[in-house]
């Protein structure tokens, strides 16, 4: 069955394959264009360098008028990421607009990694450490990076 | 659609100034059509009013006139670096609606169907989003013109304003949005203001403002004999737009 949401997702996928932004990859699961797996690689020369973080994106038939539900599957330690992996990012909530495709969503999440938004903490321990003890924060991030290699 | 008396009923025990103003409106306007109050009311009112005008007048000339403007917006978005896939569906759906309201085709729809489609989010929201794209493109292509107005509203750059206040669904429209949409499509819009403001010169009057596009190719408003007269009239009450029908 081809709906506007599905047709749009096929084009999102094509664009992601033809012109993939650096450090991200994503694809729909077999037989389900509405559910995607994605990987974000930690940006070079940052504490996140070398990490491979897995996410899922769940779309509804309202896409692209409504954003997908995006969640990290890999364990994360970040001021704007909740313990269950869900992400506090304006474009995934009230600032969503159809101008964002899957490539743009993943790129935005990638830049959120190194550029947390202190005003909307989802993980208060990470938020506090980020502003008060950057050394310890970076150490915890390195731990998460190492865990990302071994987790399935 | 409701008679204008329904508006008076709403304010029965309200401010005397508003009741006086509604009396004035009642002399010029026959009816009001209410629009969902979800932050998209300006765009949704515009959509319905515009398509209804083309349907009632079978205004093929207007359909032919607006199409190059729609293509200009498409090119503007491409110039601004938007990926085609992010906006092409919205453009296609609007152009489809434009075709449907002209009668005598396989795809033609009735007025009743137009009302149904305007309530159907899978169509209505796409058309609203089309207008949001057109508005955003117009603002960003004429940054120097819009910048002072935007700085007067918020403390953001023009680009940020478009990202935060134009492109997301549900973000309310201000005179900046109306000016940009009217200019981009070349469609004049009259906004009638129903608020508590009053002038001391005695006698109540209702303010209105005509948004007249800067472009030269204005529609001819073929239902009326007056050239360049806005055929879209919206009633603004603080925070909300509805459609007004002149007598």
Interface residues (C-beta under 8 A of the other chain):
Chain A: X4 X7 X8 X11 X12 X15 X64 X65 X94 X95 X96 X97 X98 X99 X100 X101
Chain B: X82 X83 X85 X86 X87 X89 X90 X121 X122 X125 X126 X129 X132 X133 X163 X164 X167 X168 X169 X170
